[in-house]
Amino acid sequence: MFERQDSPRVFGLPAGVDFPQMLFAGLMKRFEGQPPEALARVELLVNTQRMARRLRTLFEEGPALLLPRIRLITDLETLAPGVAMPHGVPALRRRLELIGLISALLEKSPDLASRASLYDLADSLAALIDEMHGEGVSPEDVANLDVTDQSGHWERAKVFLGIVQTYLSLTEAKPDKEARQRAHVSAIAALWADQPPTHPVIVAGSTGSRGTTMMLMQAVARLPQGALVLPGFDFDLPANVWAALDDPLISEDHPQYRFYHLMKGLGETPNSVTSWHDCRPPSPQRNRLVSLSLRPAPVTDAWRIEGPRLPDLEDATKDMTLVLAETPRAEALAIALRLRKAAEDGQTAALITPDRMLGRRVTSALTRWDILPDDSAGTPLHLSPPGRFLRHAAALLSRRLDAEALLTLLKHPLTHSAQDRNLHRLYTQRSELAIRRHGLPYPQADSFAALCQAEVPDDDAMHRWAAWAGAAFMGHQDHETRPLAHWVEKHLHIAEQLAAGPSASTDHELWQQKAGMEAQRVMQELATQAEHGTALTSADYTDLVGALLAAGEVRDRDAPHPDIMIWGTLEARVQGADLVILGGLNDGTWPEAPPPDPWLNRKMRNDAGLLLPERRVGLAAHDYQQAVCAREVWITRAIRSEDAETVPSRWVNRLGNLMGGLPKQGGAAAWKAMVARGEYWLGQARALEDVARVPSAVRPSPRPPLDARPRDLSVTQIKTLIRDPYAIYARQCLRLRALRPLVQSPDAPLRGTVMHAVMEVFVKSVMAHPDTLNRAELMQIARTQMTELVPWPAARTIWLAKLARVADWFIEGERTRMAQAAPIAFEKDARGVLKLPELGFTLSGVADRIDRNQSGEIQIYDYKTGKPPTDKQQKHFDKQLLIEAAMVEQGAFLKVGAAPVSDAIFIGLGNPPKEVSAPLEEEPPHEVIANLRKLIAAYLDPDTGFTSRRMMEQDGFAGDYDHLARFGEWDASDPATPKDLT
């Protein structure tokens, strides 16, 4: 196939060409006139399965012929079958063994790191070991580094690196995948040095970014019939620029650095690389422009020399569009619009981006046109339904089950997925309503069953379901340290039990579909390797399972569009498209910021022979250079992210700066034209948003018919009627009730309820035994009541401390109150009803406490855990005590009878505590009743609307029905819009 030559045989293909297509064309050109079996003798090594599939497709589309042997570059056994190597240690086993070593270290020195980082530390050390094996670096090379000028951080890092040395010495006879690969390549290179294969061997598409891969490429290049075909090789770089790439500390982020390093290892210069096939890139002028813009920092002075030699830049950039979107949403929508047009025009189009969130946004935007792109990335396993289900199930082992976690699992589509799921959904809805109505912060088997029985007393099937749920979901929390195998077995048992339902059938959907099968594979591998793990707590196990699932990925092919693709940068190297969109070109996204290295800094890595962080940047730059030279190209970025202004990618900055400095070549005008083309599509996106936008809401003020208007209200609802009439309309007319949150918290209403109970029990105790009027008795009653009513230990402690601060003040006031009058009614029996027959209206109220003095006068008390209302607030809005006083004088409280009211007092238990009397003299009861009649009559007038948030105390106060009123789409300055309802 190849002419004999003494130097290594290295070819390249320029950026912008369809690499697999040109590789195929070059092979067919070289085998013109050859016998059919000649091509079948070729061994073609490629770097990804995707490229292998693409090449096979290209061969199958052509005339009938014998195919070459297309294999992955990592499939070493087929290269030299006679080379025997021991089986590698599974990656998970290595991480589990490292977890054991790190766990033992943290037990001795807990200040080194948190146990929550066990898996992350093990994964980081395993990655370091893989890199050391891949680059041929021994533990001694790291241990012998000169660290005289390093900070104290190195001393902590050395402790963990000592684990690496210990581990490698213990597992020397059991190489892992990377060590096995390097040893295999070394053995193959030694074999080929003595017995080189006579058939052609070609490595195509690899950049040699890892040491083991580069070793194999160099061995192939030295074969008599060996060759390398490099992707995206820059034939426009002059010799002096290649020479400037010699120092990795300043040049490894250049897109062509790996090729320089490869050729240097072969004893050649990059200028000896020849073209694999006689093909031109789509725009040679653009290739020259991009190549110049990416010059290494030490030689950017070439811009002044080579820039003026560039041809007119308008032709080089005529097929380039620059989209500078205001937000990521606008960027995604503009991309989706262009992909939609490509689908209509029959173009193949690909979005290339490392930003998975941008890919998801574009996919979501395309759904409005029923276009499902072929996304190469798939879905992270831990975000798939089985992944989420397994993570929630694992959390049952380590965390106290609350109502939110219970409902999350009950509502999961994989829970109870064997049979009768429709009944399961019905019972779940019923139990959720019961929890929201009555509260169940931390469900237990007996309390949950009792709640369900109280909700639906006569449904035996639901009672059996509740018993199953109690056994399946509750009581698994365990804080003991146990073997990993125990946790895996228990976790899988819980997951199977939840997925099967009461029938215990194995015909559930947990392990179905691709996501389920991948999740099962991960869990089975964990179960197989569990014997190599250390003893863990349930929290450690939960973190471990989450990390393992997060490392997985699943891709369900659901009939995607054949011509619309979303690729990662790796997939883009082996594909071609009519339109290429480079999305998310912001620094930190493309290129990604190098991940922090907790072990070695840049200089130490370079001295040890490890890869520098800039290697990732260099590979990303190579991907960019290949993609940006395609036939039609979009470059997109969002000027702002969700929380801050973004920084454009360094390559976009370089391109813009270079073009801006070449006015004679039309650089500035060409850049403006690129931006203008992008602005057209952004305008299209804005127009689409305007068409799809829901009309703005108006401030509602519904006017229901008279027979639908409320005819009975409580005293506390009068304040709501004054401040937010719409809430009364929603509750009384529409019969909508605000549900309590699932995640119940020790909020202000609960604190008020608890304090009311404490005070009632305490005052009744003092009435029965006057000698109990003391601080100790009050605090003991408070502790008893809070233990029963408040299941949050922290809240109990805080509330008891707040009560302790005001206890002496309250007891002193209680002595005065007891001396002046005697309590005659408390909350449960202090209920009053006042009828207004002329309006057909009934007012009801409940007083916290009612006292009567020796003169027959009544004192009304109301406990407030917060700040009591002021006189002005009581006069205009908060009329609770004023109305209750009027109701007492009208005889509305049967247990009290009609009697004069001498005082009505708010007892404030806040900080500072204080008593606030109702302004009875300024608002006497007869006036209160008269004003109340006017207020009720007004809202029984057909022309009066129930205006939303009519007179809120503060705009920031939230109402239960604000969402229904669409508050936020209007504000308090907007006029109300009355609307008659029929």
N, C-alpha and C positions, 0 to 999 in steps of 0.2 A: 504493500500500500504506500509506504513512504520510501523515498530515496535515502540511501545510507548517508549519514553525516556524523561527524565526531561530536558536535555540540548537542545539548539537549534540545528537544523539539517542542517549542512552545508557540501556540497560535493564540490569536485574540479576535474578538468580534466587537465592533464599536458600540457605544451606548446608543440606545434608541431603536436598535433592530430587534426583531422577534428572535430571541436567541435559539429556542428549539427549532424554529423553522429554518434558520440559517445553518444550524448545526446539521440538520437533516439534508439541506441542499448541498452543503460542502461534502458530506459523505457520498451522496449520490454522484456528485461531479467526479470525485476521485475514483469511483468504481465503474465509470462508464467504460464499456468494452471488456470488463472483467467477467469471469465465469460466475454463475449464480452462487456457488458455494463460497466465493471469496468474501462476500459481505457477512455471511453467517459466521466466519471465523473471527470477526471483530468483537472485542469485548469493550463495551461502552459503559463506563462508570459515571453515574450522575449522583447529585447530592440529595435529591428529594423524590419521594414516590410520585409527586405531582408531575415532575419533569419526565419521569419514566413513563407515566401514563400518556403524557402529551406526545412523546416521541413515538410510542407504539401506535397512537392514533394517526400520526403523520405517515408512518410506514404503511398502515393499513389502508389509508386513503389513496395511496399511489398504486402503481401497477403491481401485479403479483410478483413477489420475490421472497427470498429467504431473509429473515430478520437477523440483525446482529444480536448478540447477547447483551441485553440492557439490564444492568444491576446497580444496586445502591453502592455508594462508595464505602459504606460501613459493612457490607456483606463480604467480609474478608475470607470466610471459609472457602468460597468458590474461587478466589484468586490463586490460592496455593493449597489444594486439598491435602497435600502431604504434611503440612505444618499442623501439629497437634498442640492445642492449648487447653488448659484447665477451664472448667466452667466458671463464669464470673459470679460474684456475690450480688444478689439483688439489691437495687438501690434502697429499697425500703428497709431491708435487713440492716444495711450500713447505718441508716439514720436511727433505727431503733437501738442499735448497739451504742451509737454515740449519745443518744438520749440517756442511756444508763450511766455512762461515764460523766456526762454533764450534771445529771441529777445528783450523783454522789458528790461531785465537786461543790454544788450549790448547798448541799446539806452541811458541808463543812464550812463553807464561806458564803453565807446567804447574801452578803453585801455585794457580791460580784455581779449578780443579775437577778431578775425576777423569774420565778418558776413558770410564769405565764409565757416566757420566751423560750421554753425548753426546745420545742420543735424548731423554732426559727434559728436558734443557735446551732442545733444539730444540722439543720439544712444548710446553713451558711458554712459550717466546718466541712460538711460532705462536699459542697460545691468547691471549696478550697482544695480538698483532697483530689477531686476529679481534675481540677485545673493543674495541680502539681503533677499528677500522672500524665495528663495530656501534654504538658510542656516539658516533661522529663526533669522535674525539679524534685530533689530529695528533701526529707525533713531536715537533714544536716545543712543543706543550702540555706534554709530559712533560719535555723538556729544560729548559724555563723554570721548572720547579717551584722553590719556595724550599726549599733543603735546608740552610740555615745551622745548624739545630739537629739535624741528623741525624748518625748515627754513621758510623764508617769503613766500615760495610757498604755504605753508599750509593756510595762510591767504587768498590767492586767491582761493584756492580749497574750503575753507569753504563757500565762497560766492555761489559757484555753488551747493555745498552739501546742502546749505540752501534751494535751489530750490527743492531738493529731499524731504526734510522734509515738505515743504509747499505743494508740490504736493500730497504726501501721505496722508496728513491731509485732503486735499480737496477731495480725491478720495477713502477715507477709505471704503465707502459703495460699491465701484465698483472695486472689486479685478481684477488684471490682471491674465494672465494664470499661472504664477509661484505661485502667492499668492493663487490662487484658488486650484492649485495642492497640495500645502502644507496643506492647510486647509482640503482638501478632504482626504489626506492621514492620517492626524491627526484624522479625524472623523472615518475613516475606522479602524484605529488601536484601537480607543476607543470602537467601536462596536464589533470588534473581541475579545477584552479582556473580554467582557461579553457574546457574542454569537459567539464563533469561528465556522467557517464552518467545516463540517464533511468530506468534500471531499478533495482530495489532491490538494494543491496549490503549484506550483513550479515556482520560478523565476530563469531563466537560461540565462547566457551570459552577465549579467551586472556586472560591477566592483564597482558600488555604488559610482561613482565619484561625484555626486551631492547630497546635503543634503537630499532633498525630496526623491530621489530614495533610499538612504540608510535607511531612516525611514521606507519606505515600505518593503524593504528587511528584516529589523530587525523584523518588525511586522509579515511577512510571516514565518520567521525562528522560531518564538515562537509558531506558530500554532501547534495543535496536529498532523495534517497531512501536515504541511508546510515544505518546503525544499528550499535551495539555491544550485544552481550548478554554481560554479565559473569557468570562462575560464582562461586558462593559469596559473594555480596555481603552484607555485614552491614547490614541495615536497622535494626538495634537501636542502632547507634552514634549518640550525640547529636552535635550540631554542634561543641560544645567539644572533644570527643574527636577528631573529624576535624581540627580546627585544631591539636591537639597533635602531629599527625604530620608537621608541616612540616619538622623538622630530620632529615635522613636519618641523621646520625651517631648519633642516639638512637632512631630510629623505624623504620629499614628492616627490622628483624626482626619487625615487626608484620604479621599476615596481610593487613591491608587497606591497607598502605602503597602498593602499586603502583596501587591504584584512586585513592587520593588524588593521587598523582603524575600519573596519567593525566588526571583531571578538572582539576587545576591547569594542565596544559598546554593544555587546551581552554578555559581561562578560566572554568571553572565550579566549583562546589563539589560534593562527593559527595552532598549532600542533594538535588540535582536528578536523581539517578538514580531511575528509576521501575521498577516491577515489569513484567517482560516478560509474565507470564501470571498469572492469578488462581489461584495455588496456595499452599497452606499447607505448610510443612515438616512432617515427621512429628511433631515435638514443639516447638512454638513456645516453650514454657517452657524446654526444654533449650537452644534457640538463644540465648535471653536469658542463661541461666546461663553458657554457654560464652563468649559475647561479653563478658560482664562479667569473667570470669576472665582474658581475654586483653587487658585494658586496657593501654595503654602504661605503662611504669614511671612517668613524671611524673604520671600521673593515676590511679594506683591508689587514691588516697584516695576515688575514686568507690565503692569497695567498701562503705565505711561508709554512703554516702548511698543508693546504688541497691540494695545488697544487701538491706536490710530490705523493699524494695518487691517483691522477687521472690515469686512464689507458692510454695506448698508444694513443696519440692524432691523429695518422694517420688514425685510423679507425673512430674516431669521426668526422673528417673533410674531409673524402674521397669524400663526395658528396657536398662539398662546393667549390665555385669558387669566387675569389676576383678579380674584374675588376677595375684597377686603370687607368682610361682613362686620356689622356692629356687634352681633352676639352669636354664640354657637348655634342657636336656633335658626337665625337667618342664614348662616353658612350651610346648615344641613338642608334647609328648604331650597336654597338656590341650587345645591348639588342635585337634590331630588328632581327638580324641574328639568335640569339638563339631562339627567339619566332618563327621564320620561320621554323627552324629545328623541334621545338616541334610540329608545325602544320603538318609537313610532317610525323612525327613519330606517330601522333595520341595521343600525350601527352596533358594533360590539363596544361596550363601554365598561370601564373599571374604575372604581374608587379605591385608591391605594392610601392607606393610612394606618399608623400604629395606634391611633386613638379609637378604642373600642366604643367609647360613648358616642363619638361622632358617627360611627358605623350604625349604632342602634338608632340614633336620631334619623339618619337617612332612611333606614329600613322602615321606621315608623311612618315617615312622611310619604314613602312610596305606596303604603297600603291604601291610601285614598284612591289610587288608580289601579288597585289590584295587581301591583307589580311586586313580586317577591324576589329580591336579588339573591344571587348565589354567593352566600357569605362563607368565605373559607375558614373564618375563625370559629364559628359555632358558638356555643354557650358554655360558660364556665360551669363545671359539674356542680359546684356548690350552690349555684343559682338555679339549677334545674329542679323540677318538682321532687325527684327522689333525693337530690342533694339537700334541699331545704328540709325535707321530711326527716332524713337521718340526723341532721344537725339539731332539729327540734327534739327528736327522740333522745339524743345523747344528753341534751340539756336537762332532761328529767332526772338524770343521775346526779347532777351537781347543783341544781338550783331549786329553791323552794317554788313549787308550782303556784302561780297566781292565775287569776281569772283570764287575763289576756293570753298567757301561754296555753291554757287549757282550750280556749276557743280557737286559737291559732291552729292547734293540732286537730281539733274536732272538725274544723272547716276545711282542712287540707284535702285536696282531691284524692289522695292516696289512702286516707284514713277510712276504714270500713269499706274498702273497695272490692270485697269479694262478692257480696250479695246484699240485697235489701238496702242499698245506699239511699234510696229515696226516703225510707223511714228514718234512716240515720240523719239525714238533712233536716227532716221535720223535727225530730227530737232535739237536734242541736239548736234550731231556731227557738224552740220553746225554752230550752235551758238558758239560752242567752238572754231572752226577755226576762226570765225569772231572776237571773243574776243582776241584770240592770235595774230591775224594780226593787229587789230586796237586798241586794248586796251580798257578795261572797268573795272577799278579797283573796283568801287563800283556801281554795276548795280542798276538802278531804273526802274520803269515800263516803262516810256516814252523812256529813253535812250536805254533800252534793245530792245523795239519794233522797234525803229529807226534803231538800228544796224542790227536786223534780216531782216528788210525791205530792207536795203542797200545791205545786203549779197545776198538775193534772192528776187529781186523786184517783180517778177510775180507769186509768190506762195501764193495765198490767204489763203490756209490751214495753212501754216506755220505762216502767220501773225496772224491768229486766235489763233494758239498755243502760240505765243509769248505774245499775250494779256492775255491769261489764266495764263501763267507763271508769268507775271508781277503782276497780282492780287493775285496769290497763294503764291508766294515766297517773295514778296517785300512789304515793308511798315508796317511790324508788330512790329518793334522795339518800346518798351514802357518802360520808366524808372520810371513810377509812382508806388507808393505802393498801391496794390490792394488786395482784399480778395483772399484767396487761390482758392475758387470755381471759381472765374473769370478766373484765369490762367489755371485751369484744363479744363474748357469749351473752352477757346480760343485755347489752345494747341491741344485738340482733334479735334476741327473744322479745324485747319490748317492741321493736319495730315490726316484727312479724305479727305480734299480738294486735297492735294498733291497726295494721293494714288489713288483717283478716276479719276483724269484727267479732261479735259474739259467737259466730258459727265456727270460728277457728279454722276456716277453710284455707287451704294453701293456694286457692285459685284467686289470689288478689293481684293487684296491678303494680305492686312496688318494684318488682324486678322486670317489668315489661318495657317494651320500647327500647330505643338505643340508650336513652339516659338511664333507665333502670338497669340495663345490662352492664353499662359502664360502672354504675354505682355498686352493683353486685361484685364486679371484678375487683374494685378497690377494696371492698370490705372482705372479700375472700382472701385477697393477698395479705391484708392486715391480719386476718385470723391465722393464715399459714405461717406468717413470720412472727406472730405474737410471742412465741417461745423465746425469741431473741431479745425481747423487750424487757424493761425493768418494771418494778412495781410503781404504780402511779396512783395519784388521787383521782377522783371522778372529774374534778376540774381540769387536771392535766390531760385526762383522756378526752374530754370534750374539746379542748384546744387541739389535740392531736388529730382527731377525726375531722375537725373543721379545716385544718391545714391540708390534710391528705385529699379531701374532696375539692378544695380550692385549686389544687394542682392539676385536677383532671379537666377534661374538656369533652363535650359531646356535640356532634353535628348531625342533626336530623335533616336529611334531604326531603323536602316537602314540595316537590315539583317547582324548583325555582326557575326564574326566567333564564333562558339559555344565553342571552346576550348581555345581561346586566349583572356585574360581579362586584363584590367587595373583597379586596385582597389585603392581607398583611404585606409587609415589605418583602418577606421571604418568598411568598407565593408569586409576587409580581416579577421576580427574576426569571421565572420560567414560563411566562405567559406573554401574549401580545394582544392588543386591543386597538380599535380605531380611535377611541377617545380614552385618554388617561387623565384621571382627576387626582391630583396630589392634595389630600385633605389634611387639615390640622397642622399646617406648617408654622408652628410657633415653637420657640425655644422652650425646652422642657417637655414637649410632645414629640416633635420631630426636628432635631434629634432629642431623644429622651435624656434627661439628666442622668449621668452615671450613678448607679446606686452606691450609697456609702459603703465603704469597705471597713468593717469593724476590726480588721486584723492588721493590714499592712497599708502604708501610704504609697504614693506613686513611686518615690525613689526606691523604697525597699522592694517593691514589686519588680522594678526594672533591674535592680541589683541581683535579685534572686532568679530572674529569668521568667517571671510570670507575666501575664498579659496586663497591659495598662488599662485604666478605665476608658481611655480615649478610643480603645479598639471598637467599642460599641458605636461611638460617634463616627469613626471611620467607615464602618460597615453601613451605617445609616446614610452617610454621605454618598457611598457608592450606590446604594439603592436609589437615592435621589437623583444622582447623575444619570443612571440608566433610564429612570422614568421620565425625567424632564426633557429628554431628547426624543421622545416619541413623536408620532405624526401630529396629533392634536392634543394639546396639554392644557389642563386647568391647574392653577395654583390657588389654593384657598386657605384662608385663615380668618379667625375671629379676632377683632381688635380688643374685645373685652371677654373675659370669662365670666362665670357667675359672680365672682367677688372682686375682681381686680382687672386692671389693664394688662394685656399680654405683651410679650416681646416677640417680634417676628423672628422666624428661624434665621440663623446666621447666614444660610445660603441664599435666602430671599434678600436679606440685607445686602449681601455681597453683589448679587446680580443687579439690584436696584442702584447701588452706589456706582458700579462699573458703568452701567448704561447712562446714568446721570452725568458721568464725566466724559461722555463721548457725544457731545452735541453735533459734531460734524458728521458723524455716522448716523445721526437721527436717533440716538439712544434715548434721550429724554422724551421725544415725541412718541417713540415706540412704546416706552413704559406707560405713558399716559393713555395710549391706545389700548394697551392690555387692561389697564384699570377701567377704562370706559366700557370695554366689552363685559367686564365683570359687573359693573354698575348696572348695565342693562338687565342682567339676570337677577340682581338684587332687587331692582325695581319690579320685575315680574313677581318675585317672591312677596314683596310688600303688597302688590295688587291682589295676589291670591289671598293673603292674610286679611285684607280689607273685605274681600268678598265673603270669606268664611266667618268673619267676626260676628258674634251674636250682638244684636242691638243692645245698647246700654239700657240698663234698667232705670226706672224712675222710682222716686220715693213713694211707697204705697200708702194709701189711705182708704182701705176698703169700706164700703157702706153696705153691710148685709141687710136683708129685710128684717123688719121688726121682730117677727116671730123667731128669727134665728139669733137675735141678740141675747146676751147673757141676762138672766133674771135672778141670779144669786152669785154673790162674791164673798170671799173672806175679807177680814179686816186688812190682812197683809197685802191682798191683791189690789186694794184701793191705791196704794202707793204706785203699783205697776200701772194701773189705769191712768194715773196722772202722768207718769213719766214715759211709759211705753205702751200706749193703748193697743198697738198691733199685737203685742204679746198676749193680751187678754182675748183679742179676736182669734188668734191662732189656737189658744188653749180652750176657750169656751165655745166658740162658734165652729171651728174646724175639728175640735176634739183631738188636737195633737198634744201629746205629752212628751216633754223632754226626757229622754232616757239617761239614766246615770251612766257615767263612763265605765268601760270594762275595767280599766286600770284604776281601781278605787284608791284614793289617797286620803291621808288625814287632813282634809281641807277644812275651811272655816265653818261650813254648815255642820259637819260632823262634830267639830269642836264645840259648837254651840249646843248641839243635842246632848253631848256628853256632860257639859257643864250644867245644863238645865237638870239633868238627872242627878248629878252630884248634889246640887243645891237643894233639890226637892227632898232627897233622902236625908240630907243633913238637917234641914229645918224640921222635918217630921221627927227625926231622932231627938232633936232638942226639945220639941213639944212634949215628947213622951218622957224624956229624962233631961231636965234642965241642966244638970251637971255636965252634960256632954257638949256644952257650948264652949269648945276650946279648939285650939289649932290641931292637936293630935287627932281628935275625932274627925275633923274635917279632912285631913290628909289621908287618914285610914279609909274613910268612905270613898275618897277620890281614887285611891289605889285600887280598891275593890271594883268600883264601877269601870274604871279604865281597863283593868285586866279583862273584864267581860266584854266591853264594847269596842276597845281599840286594839286590833291585832298587830299594830306596828310598835315594836319596842322603843325605837327612837322617838316616835311621836309621843308615846306615853311619858317618857322621861322628860321631854321638853315641856309638855303640857303640865305635868306635875310641878316642874320648876316654876312655870309661870303662875300657877295657882299658889305655890308657896310664897311668892313675892307679895301677893295681895291678901293672903290668908288672915293676917292680923287685922288689916284694915276692914275686911269683910266681917270678921267676928265682932269687932268693936261696933260696927254699924248695926249688926244683927242684934246686939244687946239693946241698942237704942230702939230698934224697930219692935222687938219683943216687949219692951217696957211700955210702949205706946199703944200697941194693938196686938191682936192674936190672928194668926193665919186661919182662914176658914175654907179656902179652896186652892187647889193646885192645878197644874196643867191638865191632868186627865179629867177632872170634874169641874174645871173652870171654863165651861163651854157655854157660849151665849148665842142666841138667835134673835135678830131684830127684823120684824116684818114691816115693810112700807107698802101697805095695801093700795094706796092711791097710785103707786107706780107699778104694782105687781112685782115687787122686788124683795129679796130676802138677803140680809147681811148676817154673816156668821163670824164668830171670833173665839179665840182661845187665849186666855190670860195665863202668864207663867205662875202668877201668885196673886191672891186677893186677901187682904187683911181687913179686920173690922175693929175699930176702937170702942171704948166704953160708951161713947156718945152715939154709936150707931153709924158713924161715918166710915166710908170705904177708902182704903189705900190700895192702889194697883201697882204691881212691880213687874218689871221685865228685865231679865238678865241679858247683858250684851258682852260677848267676849272681845268684841272690837270697840271702836270708838262710838259712843252714843251720839244720836243726832242732836244738832244744835236747836235752839229755839226757832230760828228762822226756817230751818229744814222741817221742823215739826209743823209750823204754821202753814207751809205751802205744799209739802210733799209727804213727809213721813208722819202720817196722822194716826198711827196705830194706837198709841195710848189715849189720844184725844177721843177717838171714836169709841174705844173700849169704855172710857169714862162716861160718854154719852149713853152707851148701851146699858151700863149699870144703872144709871138714873132712870132709864126707860124700863127697867125691870127685865132686861133681856137674859140675864143670868139667873136661871131658876133657883140655884142653890143659894144665891145671894139675895135675890129679890130687889125691888126698887129701893134705892138708898142714895143719899148724897155722897159725892166723891170729894174728899178733902185733898187728895194728892194722887198723882200718877207719876211714877219715878222709873227711869232707866238706871239700873245698877251696872255700871261699866266695870268689867273685870280686866281691862287692858292695862297698859303701862303708859301713864300713871292711871290708877283706878279712880273713878269719880262717880258721883250720882248726878243725874240731870233730870230735873222735874219738867213735866209737860206744862206748857203755858196755859193753865186752866182759866186764869183770870182774863187773859187776853183772848182766849178762844173758849168761851164757856160752852157747856154741853149743848144748850139749845141752839146756839149758832152753828156748832159743828154739825148737828143733825140737819139744820136748814141748808147749809152749804153742801152737805152730802146729797140731800134730795136734788139740789140743782145740778150737781155733777152727774148723778145717775140719770136724771131727766135729759140732760144734754146728750148722753150716749144712747138714750132711747129715742132720740130724734132722727128720723130717716136721713136728714141732711148732714148729720155729723159722721165723719169717717174716723176709723181707728188708725190714726197716723203712727207710722213706725218711728220709734225713738223721738217722740214729740218733745220731751223736755228732760233728757238724760242729765244726770249730775255731772258726768264727764264723758267726753267723746270716746275715751279709751275703754269705758265700761262695756263689757260684752253682754249680749242678751241671748236667751235660749233660742230665739227665732230670727236672729240676724241673718242667718244663711237663707232662710225662707224668704225674707224681705230683700235679699240680694244687697245687703248693706256692704259698702265697699265699692260698688258700682255707682253709688251716689253717696253724698255726705250730708251733714247737718245743715249746710247752707242751701241745699236744694229744696225747692218748695214741694209740698205734698201734692200728690195727684189723686184726688178722690175718684173712686170707681164704684158705681152701683152694681151690686151682685144680685142675681135672681136665683 
